[in-house]
Amino acid sequence: MASIFDQEILGATKTRIGISGDYDINSNTITNSFLKKFYTGGYIDNEFKKSVSDRLKNSNRIGGNVNVGVYGSFKLNSINNSKEISLFFAVKDRTHIDAQFSRDFFNIGFYGNSKFAGKTADLNDFSLNFIRYQQLQMGVFSSKLDSAARWGIGISFLNGEQYLSVLAKKAELYTSEDGQYIDFTTDMFIAKSDAAKNGLGAVNGFGSSVDLFFEAPFKTRMGNSYLRLSVSDIGFINFNKKTLTLEQDSIFHFTGFQINNFSDLHDSTFGAKSKDSILNGVAPFKKQSFSATLPAVLDFNFETHFSKYFHLTEGFRYVFNGNYSLLVYLKSNFYFNPKFMLSLTLGYGGYGNLNYGIGLKANLGNGFLIYAGSNNIEGYISPKNTGGQGVFFSLGKQF
């Protein structure tokens, strides 16, 4: 998940403008090959299903982000006669999705419930979050405070485009041994933004968020070091009164349809009106405004400059409200010359297991800077055995 508080902005010594984008998706059980088949609509045979079912745990997770936008930073020399204060802005389109699900949830979805005859499938603690919004961010940062410490604060105004949240603390599906009926016991909450308005430009709610950054430099025996802490996307979006919500704690008993003769098979039996009446009877949605909390990101790291050619960063990252597992990572930066840098990353956790990536930063001349790579290249190397993939890029012009 992108944050404006990165070295592309904080490292700017002059006015800088640019474009940036990134996408990533990762899972500790769902493989890249399976995701591709599922997304593109290809046939998912038993071999593909087994490649995932063999990896399933009691609790499984998946999550991803897509961000694209423009940014800029400008020196504000007139504030308190200081030359170390800068103003920055960013305009972005952002999408986030995550889910947590049980082993039985996957097996029910892709194998059906016949294997659970006479048993209860455990679908408890299912969680799904999807949000898309547009962000206008403004803020200031400083490169000097108390012996060259740096700080930054950003305020964002948000337009809520789409939202879906499903939380089933309790969800158990019992299938009778003879397959004549099912019982679904659930304690569930669902919120869904207005389906009549979606796509870029749709307005279903408004919100705000705050980003904070602090860096403290100090010297060690190994070289100059930096302790950094950032918290991004602390905020919410209040979706309007056309948002559909459902809160239910009940048992649903289903025995199917009774058909006495073939002439009873009218369109109305299984038509949209019939389905809507069944759904409203079982799950009565109501329209009301709903406040959605953003998935906030905490990042804490420690960087040491062993030499002007090699910098090493150790850190951890956590996403609140996002079905995320703590990510621990190492990042090595190799500076071959003032115009070219290679970065290698290694991490464990997040939405996946083992993550590794590569990045390249180059000064193209005439003030143009580019930084591109992937934090999850494992998905391109071994898609059948890994669950992570993604790319990022930033192209800026410094004046």
C-alpha positions in Angstrom: 0.0 0.0 0.0 1.5 3.3 -1.1 2.3 6.2 1.2 3.4 9.7 0.2 6.0 9.5 2.9 8.8 7.7 0.9 12.2 8.8 -0.2 10.8 10.0 -3.5 9.2 12.9 -1.7 11.3 13.3 1.4 14.5 13.0 -0.6 13.6 15.9 -2.8 16.0 18.8 -2.4 14.3 21.0 -5.0 10.8 21.3 -6.5 9.8 17.8 -7.8 6.7 16.6 -9.7 5.9 13.1 -10.9 3.6 10.2 -11.5 3.5 6.9 -9.6 1.7 3.7 -9.5 1.8 0.2 -7.9 -0.2 -2.9 -7.6 0.3 -6.0 -5.5 -1.6 -9.1 -4.5 -0.5 -11.8 -2.1 -1.9 -14.9 -0.3 -0.5 -17.4 2.1 -2.4 -20.2 0.3 -3.9 -19.2 -3.0 -1.3 -19.5 -5.8 -0.7 -17.1 -8.6 -1.6 -19.7 -11.2 -4.9 -20.3 -9.5 -5.7 -16.6 -9.2 -5.0 -16.1 -12.9 -7.4 -18.9 -13.9 -10.0 -17.6 -11.5 -9.7 -14.0 -12.7 -9.5 -14.6 -16.5 -12.3 -17.2 -16.4 -10.3 -20.2 -17.4 -11.3 -23.7 -16.6 -10.3 -24.7 -13.0 -9.8 -28.5 -13.0 -9.3 -30.7 -10.0 -5.5 -30.4 -10.3 -5.7 -26.7 -9.9 -8.1 -27.0 -7.0 -5.8 -29.6 -5.3 -2.8 -27.3 -5.7 -4.5 -24.9 -3.4 -6.5 -27.2 -1.1 -3.2 -29.0 -0.2 -1.8 -25.6 1.0 -4.9 -24.6 3.0 -4.5 -23.8 6.7 -7.2 -23.3 9.4 -7.0 -19.6 8.7 -6.1 -18.3 5.2 -5.7 -14.8 3.9 -5.5 -12.8 0.7 -5.1 -9.1 0.0 -4.1 -6.6 -2.6 -3.8 -3.0 -3.6 -3.9 -0.8 -6.8 -2.7 2.8 -6.6 -2.1 5.4 -9.3 -1.6 9.1 -9.2 0.5 12.3 -9.4 2.6 14.0 -6.8 4.7 17.1 -6.2 6.8 18.9 -3.6 7.8 22.5 -3.4 10.2 24.4 -1.1 8.6 27.1 1.1 11.5 29.4 1.9 9.3 32.1 3.4 8.0 30.2 6.4 9.8 31.3 9.5 12.8 32.2 7.3 13.4 28.4 7.0 14.7 26.8 3.9 14.0 23.3 5.2 10.2 23.3 5.0 8.4 21.9 1.9 4.8 21.6 0.8 3.7 18.4 -1.0 0.5 17.2 -2.6 -0.8 14.0 -4.2 -3.9 13.0 -6.1 -4.6 9.3 -6.3 -7.1 6.6 -7.3 -6.8 3.8 -4.7 -8.2 0.3 -4.4 -7.8 -2.2 -1.5 -9.2 -5.7 -1.0 -8.5 -8.3 1.6 -10.1 -11.5 3.0 -9.7 -14.1 5.6 -11.4 -17.5 5.2 -11.3 -21.1 6.6 -10.3 -24.3 4.9 -13.9 -25.4 4.7 -14.9 -22.1 3.0 -12.6 -22.8 0.1 -13.7 -26.5 -0.2 -17.4 -25.6 -0.1 -16.9 -23.0 -2.8 -14.9 -25.1 -5.2 -16.0 -28.7 -4.4 -19.6 -28.2 -3.2 -21.1 -29.5 0.1 -21.5 -33.2 -0.9 -18.3 -34.1 1.0 -19.8 -32.6 4.1 -22.9 -34.8 4.2 -23.8 -35.5 7.8 -21.1 -32.9 8.9 -20.9 -29.2 9.7 -18.6 -27.0 7.6 -16.7 -24.4 9.7 -17.0 -21.1 7.9 -16.5 -19.0 11.1 -14.5 -15.8 11.2 -14.9 -15.1 7.5 -14.0 -11.5 6.6 -14.0 -9.6 3.3 -13.2 -5.9 2.8 -13.2 -4.0 -0.5 -12.8 -0.3 -0.9 -12.1 2.1 -3.8 -11.7 5.8 -3.3 -10.0 8.9 -4.7 -7.6 10.9 -2.5 -6.5 14.5 -2.5 -3.6 14.9 -0.1 -1.7 18.0 1.1 0.9 18.4 3.7 4.3 19.7 4.9 7.6 18.0 5.8 10.9 19.2 7.2 14.4 17.9 6.8 15.7 19.6 10.0 14.3 19.4 13.5 16.4 18.7 16.7 19.7 17.8 15.1 18.5 17.1 11.6 15.6 14.9 12.4 12.8 14.9 9.8 9.1 15.0 10.2 6.0 15.2 8.0 2.3 15.4 8.2 -0.3 15.0 5.5 -4.1 15.6 5.5 -6.3 13.9 2.9 -9.8 14.5 1.6 -11.4 11.4 0.3 -14.2 10.5 -2.2 -15.7 7.1 -1.5 -16.5 5.3 -4.7 -17.2 1.7 -3.8 -17.3 -0.3 -0.6 -18.1 -3.8 0.5 -17.6 -5.4 3.9 -18.6 -8.8 5.1 -17.9 -10.1 8.6 -19.2 -13.4 9.7 -18.1 -14.1 13.3 -20.1 -17.3 13.2 -21.0 -19.2 10.1 -21.6 -22.9 10.1 -23.2 -25.0 7.4 -24.7 -28.4 8.2 -25.7 -30.7 5.3 -28.0 -33.6 6.2 -26.6 -37.1 5.6 -29.1 -37.8 2.8 -28.7 -34.3 1.3 -32.3 -33.4 1.8 -31.7 -30.1 3.7 -29.1 -27.7 4.9 -28.9 -25.6 8.1 -26.9 -22.4 8.0 -26.2 -20.8 11.4 -24.8 -17.3 11.2 -23.9 -14.1 13.1 -23.1 -11.8 10.2 -22.8 -8.1 9.3 -22.7 -6.8 5.7 -22.3 -3.2 4.4 -22.4 -2.4 0.6 -22.3 1.0 -1.0 -24.9 2.0 -3.6 -24.7 -0.4 -6.5 -26.4 2.0 -8.9 -23.3 4.3 -8.7 -19.9 2.8 -9.4 -17.0 3.4 -11.6 -14.5 6.3 -11.6 -16.3 9.5 -10.8 -19.0 8.0 -8.7 -19.7 9.7 -5.4 -21.0 7.5 -2.6 -19.4 9.2 0.4 -16.8 11.5 1.8 -14.0 11.2 4.3 -10.6 12.2 5.5 -7.4 10.7 6.7 -4.0 11.7 8.2 -0.5 10.5 7.5 2.4 11.0 10.0 6.2 10.5 9.5 9.2 10.9 11.8 12.9 10.1 11.3 15.7 10.4 13.9 19.3 10.1 12.8 22.2 9.1 15.0 25.6 7.6 14.7 26.7 4.0 15.5 30.0 2.2 15.2 28.8 0.7 11.9 27.9 4.1 10.4 25.2 6.7 10.2 21.9 5.3 11.1 18.2 6.4 10.9 15.2 5.3 12.9 11.9 5.9 11.0 8.3 5.6 12.0 5.3 6.3 9.7 1.6 5.8 10.1 -0.5 6.2 7.0 -4.2 6.3 6.2 -5.6 7.0 9.7 -9.1 7.9 8.7 -12.6 6.9 7.5 -15.1 7.4 4.8 -18.8 8.1 5.6 -20.8 6.4 2.9 -24.3 7.9 2.2 -27.8 6.8 3.2 -28.1 4.6 0.1 -25.6 2.1 1.6 -27.1 -1.3 2.2 -26.5 -2.9 5.6 -27.5 -6.2 7.1 -27.0 -7.5 10.7 -28.2 -11.0 11.3 -28.0 -13.7 13.9 -30.2 -16.6 13.0 -30.5 -20.1 11.6 -31.6 -20.7 8.0 -33.2 -24.0 7.2 -33.4 -24.8 3.5 -35.1 -27.9 2.0 -35.3 -26.8 -1.7 -38.3 -26.2 -3.9 -41.2 -28.6 -4.1 -42.5 -29.1 -7.7 -45.6 -31.2 -8.1 -45.6 -31.4 -11.9 -43.6 -30.0 -14.8 -46.1 -27.3 -15.6 -45.2 -25.6 -12.3 -41.8 -24.6 -13.7 -42.7 -21.0 -14.6 -40.2 -18.2 -14.9 -41.5 -16.7 -11.7 -40.5 -19.8 -9.8 -36.8 -19.0 -10.1 -37.0 -15.5 -11.5 -35.5 -12.3 -10.2 -38.6 -11.4 -8.2 -38.7 -14.8 -6.5 -35.0 -14.6 -5.7 -35.4 -11.1 -4.3 -38.3 -12.1 -2.1 -36.3 -15.1 -0.8 -33.3 -13.0 -0.1 -35.3 -10.2 1.6 -37.0 -12.8 3.8 -33.8 -14.4 4.9 -31.5 -11.4 4.8 -33.5 -8.1 5.1 -31.2 -5.3 4.0 -31.8 -1.7 5.0 -30.5 1.5 3.7 -28.5 3.8 6.0 -25.3 5.7 6.1 -22.2 3.8 7.2 -18.8 4.9 8.3 -15.9 2.7 7.0 -12.5 2.8 8.7 -9.6 2.7 6.3 -6.9 0.0 6.5 -4.2 2.0 8.3 -0.5 1.2 7.8 2.2 1.2 10.5 5.8 1.0 9.3 8.8 1.0 11.6 12.4 0.5 10.3 16.1 1.1 11.1 18.5 2.0 8.4 22.3 1.9 8.6 24.8 3.3 6.1 27.7 0.9 6.2 29.3 2.9 3.4 28.3 5.3 0.6 27.8 2.2 -1.5 25.7 0.0 0.8 22.7 0.8 3.1 20.8 -1.9 5.0 17.3 -1.5 6.5 15.5 -3.8 8.9 11.8 -3.2 9.7 8.3 -4.4 10.2 5.0 -3.4 8.8 1.4 -3.9 9.9 -2.0 -3.1 8.4 -4.9 -2.4 10.8 -8.4 -3.4 9.8 -7.1 -5.4 6.9 -6.7 -9.2 7.9 -3.0 -8.7 7.8 -0.2 -10.6 9.5 2.9 -8.8 10.7 5.5 -8.4 7.9 9.1 -8.4 8.9 11.6 -7.4 6.2 15.1 -6.6 5.2 16.1 -4.1 2.4 19.5 -3.7 0.9 20.4 -0.7 -1.2 23.5 -0.8 -3.4 24.7 2.5 -4.8 27.0 1.8 -7.8 27.4 5.5 -8.6 25.5 8.7 -7.8 23.1 8.0 -10.7 22.2 4.3 -10.2 20.9 2.3 -7.2 19.8 -1.4 -6.9 17.6 -2.5 -4.1 16.9 -6.1 -2.9 14.2 -6.9 -0.4 13.3 -10.0 1.6 10.3 -10.3 3.9 8.0 -12.8 5.7 4.4 -12.2 6.5 1.8 -9.7 5.3 -0.8 -11.5 3.2 1.7 -14.1 2.1 4.6 -16.1 3.4 8.1 -15.5 2.0 8.4 -12.3 -0.1 11.4 -11.1 -2.1 11.8 -8.3 -4.6 14.1 -6.0 -6.6 14.1 -2.3 -7.4 16.1 0.0 -9.7 16.5 3.7 -9.3 18.2 5.8 -11.9 18.9 9.4 -12.7 18.2 9.8 -16.4 19.6 13.3 -16.7 18.0 16.7 -17.1 16.3 16.2 -13.7 14.4 13.1 -14.6 14.4 10.3 -11.9 12.9 6.8 -12.2 12.3 4.1 -9.6 10.7 0.8 -10.6 10.6 -2.8 -9.5 8.6 -5.4 -7.6 8.4 -6.4 -3.9 6.9 -9.8 -4.9 8.9 -11.1 -7.9 8.4 -14.7 -6.6 5.1 -14.8 -8.4 6.7 -14.3 -11.8 9.4 -16.8 -11.1 7.3 -19.7 -9.7 3.6 -18.9 -10.1 2.5 -22.5 -9.3 4.1 -22.4 -5.8 3.8 -18.8 -4.7 1.0 -16.4 -4.0 2.5 -12.9 -4.4 3.1 -10.6 -7.3 3.2 -6.9 -8.0 5.0 -4.0 -9.6 5.7 -0.3 -8.6 7.1 2.7 -10.5 7.7 6.3 -10.0 8.8 8.8 -12.6 9.7 12.3 -11.5 11.1 15.6 -12.7 13.2 17.7 -10.4 13.7 21.4 -11.1 
